[in-house]
Amino acid sequence: MSRSGGSPGSSSENKTTARTPKYERILLKLSGEALSGDGRAGLDAAVLRLVAQEVKDVTAHGVQVAIVMGGGNLVRGADMSARLGIDEVTAHHMGMLATVINALALQDIMEKEGLVTRVQTAIEMHQIAEPFIRRRAIRHLEKGRTVIFAGGTGSPYFTTDTAAALRAIEIEADALLMAKRGVGGVYDKDPNVHSDAVMFRQLGYMEVLNRDLKVMDATAVALCKDNNMDIVVFDVAQPGNVTRAVLGEEVGTLVTQGGRGR
């Protein structure tokens, strides 16, 4: 898909490589777990810097980047409700606020790397972020700004995976990149438990759904299937993986309409 606009460093004389990216506009989903690094909670400064540098490298290829933030490193709504007895809708709202905290932290680090960013939230909070407005988000991307989406979908019971699929479709992204921590792709079983787990290189949407493979929740997969949205699942902790995915190199697991298994 040919697009107008691009990042400030996207002219031909400034591109870091002559290779043509496979995807011109991507939605990068960052889980809260990925942002916590080796810890179980909180934010890891090294991970934030790595993500910022990865996005900077990708935009140097003229690729437009949007990001959806998870919040599980700070608050998990369902867990909070079960553990503290908080009303589940209230707990989900707390989880949405956690994604805003993550978004503001990433925005600050990215701007220190020289990137121009905008944070848009599904729950309005004008003092710190723009509300999500589809046309405005697309215009930011066309101007070379990185847009960070926070607040999930704005509704309880929907995961940030679903928010990522929804935003990817809304901004007409070419692919949804699922950034995991310490997991190279999609496996036939949990690699942290089973030493003989095998990673898939390519999969079809229906195989993911029928086998209940843990790529993202079923609603998000179904949205991608219905809109023919490529999904790339990869380990964000490996430097250069985002660029490799954008260039179409074999990295992690690619989920498409015509996936062919391992």
Secondary structure in CASP SS format (residue, H / E / C, confidence):
PFRMAT SS
TARGET T0000
AUTHOR 0000-0000-0000
METHOD secondary structure of the structure
MODEL  1
M C 1.00
S C 1.00
R C 1.00
S C 1.00
G C 1.00
G C 1.00
S C 1.00
P C 1.00
G C 1.00
S C 1.00
S C 1.00
S C 1.00
E C 1.00
N C 1.00
K C 1.00
T C 1.00
T C 1.00
A C 1.00
R C 1.00
T C 1.00
P C 1.00
K C 1.00
Y C 1.00
E C 1.00
R E 1.00
I E 1.00
L E 1.00
L E 1.00
K E 1.00
L E 1.00
S C 1.00
G H 1.00
E H 1.00
A H 1.00
L H 1.00
S C 1.00
G C 1.00
D C 1.00
G C 1.00
R C 1.00
A C 1.00
G C 1.00
L C 1.00
D C 1.00
A H 1.00
A H 1.00
V H 1.00
L H 1.00
R H 1.00
L H 1.00
V H 1.00
A H 1.00
Q H 1.00
E H 1.00
V H 1.00
K H 1.00
D H 1.00
V H 1.00
T H 1.00
A C 1.00
H C 1.00
G C 1.00
V C 1.00
Q E 1.00
V E 1.00
A E 1.00
I E 1.00
V E 1.00
M E 1.00
G C 1.00
G C 1.00
G C 1.00
N C 1.00
L C 1.00
V C 1.00
R C 1.00
G H 1.00
A H 1.00
D H 1.00
M H 1.00
S H 1.00
A H 1.00
R H 1.00
L H 1.00
G C 1.00
I C 1.00
D C 1.00
E H 1.00
V H 1.00
T H 1.00
A H 1.00
H H 1.00
H H 1.00
M H 1.00
G H 1.00
M H 1.00
L H 1.00
A H 1.00
T H 1.00
V H 1.00
I H 1.00
N H 1.00
A H 1.00
L H 1.00
A H 1.00
L H 1.00
Q H 1.00
D H 1.00
I H 1.00
M H 1.00
E H 1.00
K H 1.00
E C 1.00
G C 1.00
L C 1.00
V C 1.00
T E 1.00
R E 1.00
V E 1.00
Q E 1.00
T E 1.00
A C 1.00
I C 1.00
E C 1.00
M C 1.00
H C 1.00
Q C 1.00
I C 1.00
A C 1.00
E E 1.00
P E 1.00
F C 1.00
I C 1.00
R H 1.00
R H 1.00
R H 1.00
A H 1.00
I H 1.00
R H 1.00
H H 1.00
L H 1.00
E H 1.00
K C 1.00
G C 1.00
R C 1.00
T E 1.00
V E 1.00
I E 1.00
F E 1.00
A E 1.00
G C 1.00
G C 1.00
T C 1.00
G C 1.00
S C 1.00
P C 1.00
Y C 1.00
F C 1.00
T C 1.00
T H 1.00
D H 1.00
T H 1.00
A H 1.00
A H 1.00
A H 1.00
L H 1.00
R H 1.00
A H 1.00
I H 1.00
E H 1.00
I C 1.00
E C 1.00
A C 1.00
D C 1.00
A E 1.00
L E 1.00
L E 1.00
M E 1.00
A E 1.00
K E 1.00
R C 1.00
G C 1.00
V C 1.00
G C 1.00
G C 1.00
V E 1.00
Y E 1.00
D C 1.00
K C 1.00
D C 1.00
P C 1.00
N C 1.00
V C 1.00
H C 1.00
S C 1.00
D C 1.00
A C 1.00
V C 1.00
M E 1.00
F E 1.00
R C 1.00
Q E 1.00
L E 1.00
G E 1.00
Y H 1.00
M H 1.00
E H 1.00
V H 1.00
L H 1.00
N H 1.00
R C 1.00
D C 1.00
L C 1.00
K C 1.00
V C 1.00
M C 1.00
D C 1.00
A H 1.00
T H 1.00
A H 1.00
V H 1.00
A H 1.00
L H 1.00
C H 1.00
K H 1.00
D H 1.00
N C 1.00
N C 1.00
M C 1.00
D E 1.00
I E 1.00
V E 1.00
V E 1.00
F E 1.00
D E 1.00
V C 1.00
A C 1.00
Q C 1.00
P C 1.00
G C 1.00
N H 1.00
V H 1.00
T H 1.00
R H 1.00
A H 1.00
V H 1.00
L H 1.00
G C 1.00
E C 1.00
E C 1.00
V C 1.00
G C 1.00
T E 1.00
L E 1.00
V E 1.00
T E 1.00
Q C 1.00
G C 1.00
G C 1.00
R C 1.00
G C 1.00
R C 1.00
END
